[in-house]
Every structure is written in C-alpha cells, then in structure tokens.
Amino acid sequence: AQSVTQLGSHVSVSEGALVLLRCNYSSSVPPYLFWYVQYPNQGLQLLLKYTSAATLVKGINGFEAEFKKSETSFHLTKPSAHMSDAAEYFCAVSEPGTYKYIFGTGTRLKVLA
Amino acid sequence: DAGVTQSPTHLIKTRGQQVTLRCSPKSGHDTVSWYQQALGQGPQFIFQYYEEEERQRGNFPDRFSGHQFPNYSSELNVNALLLGDSALYLCASSSLGRRDGELFFGEGSRLTVL
C-alpha cells in the first residue's frame, strides 16, 4: 500500500529565507509523486510532479523537488520565500496509470515579514 | 479552455438529508475522481469514474455513490448525511490515455451538515 508522511504540520520562515517542506513516501512500485498548493477556500494547484524522468524537478513559482529513492523522499524547496507563498502544501503519491492519489496531511507555510 | 468546474460552491444540509454535487471535467478529459477533504486534513480518495463506470473506490461507505454521464460530467451523491460528512469535496479530472499522472482539480464544493 502507498502512503505519504509530511513532517511538520506548520512551518514558519522569514521572507527571503529558504523554504524546505518534507515529504516521505511508501510505495511497492515506482511511484509518481506530486506537490500541490492550496490557498484558503480554493482547490488544489499543481506545483510540480515526478514521473520517473529527471530526479530534480522544477515547478512553478520557483519551487523544486528532488526524488531520492534511497531515502524515499521528495522534499520541496524554494531558495527565497515570498509573502505570497503562504499557503497549505500537500505531497501526494500515486501508482503510475491509476490517477488515484494518496495525499499527506499537509504543511501550512507561514512567511514572516 | 475551461478547467474543472464544480457546483454548488457552498451548501448547508441537515443530518439525514441527501446531497448531490456536480462536476464538469476539463476539456479533453474522460476520467473523473472525487476526493473528500475534511478541515485540516489532506484530501481522501472517494472513487473514480471512467466510461460511465466506477473503476476504483476508496474506503468510503455505500452512502457515497456517483455517476458519470456520456459527456464525462459526474455527480457525487451522499445519502443519510452525518455531521462527519462536513468537508470540502473536490472533483479532479484526467485523461487515462495520456498516462502522465496529473490530476486537475476544481475549486470544490463545501458541504456543511448541521
């Protein structure tokens, strides 16, 4: 069975500081991995995805993530936080071809001025 | 190009009532999935429809049912509502033929059960 663990339900960073949101997964098959962002009272927007190509994936808004099979991790990073990055971030895993996502519990990012 | 659209955006029901939520997928998509997102939680998979049939189902009771129409739009029905059914219900669409793994989500329907 697949599962996702997001360490840290709340993360606070100063504006301009590095953003690091952690995601570890469990999967019996080579997975697809995703990061989504959710702003208040809105749906989910895809930030980036890993689908077995390059292990370092670049997404929108300056975010990137690295797939590390040995660590079963897919952490999300951004070099410099912006106030507009404040939102809830979800990591998800799926079995290729199924389009059935297993989501983590989310990390709420707060950016301090 | 219209994305995934859901209706209604908000609704309030009382315990024991029934509710129907609607979803139109992104143009060119043939698969619709439904997720339940309780407050402070990640979305949970309810079920997925393709070719008007339920293809996959998550760990939800039979009170949750759905339908997909020939134009690929979909409905989610919940019977005998419980307080715990209060949540944001998200519809997501995809195209099985692409096999790129990406789901496109709608804005959601927020259901409050009193």
Interface residues (C-beta under 8 A of the other chain):
Chain A: V4 Y32 F34 Y36 N41 Q42 G43 L44 Q45 L46 K49 T51 F90 A92 S94 P96 G97 T98 Y99 K100 Y101 I102 F103 G104 T105 G106
Chain B: V4 T31 S33 Y35 G40 Q41 G42 P43 Q44 F45 Q48 Q56 G58 L90 A92 S94 L96 R99 D100 G101 E102 L103 F104 F105 G106 E107 G108 R110
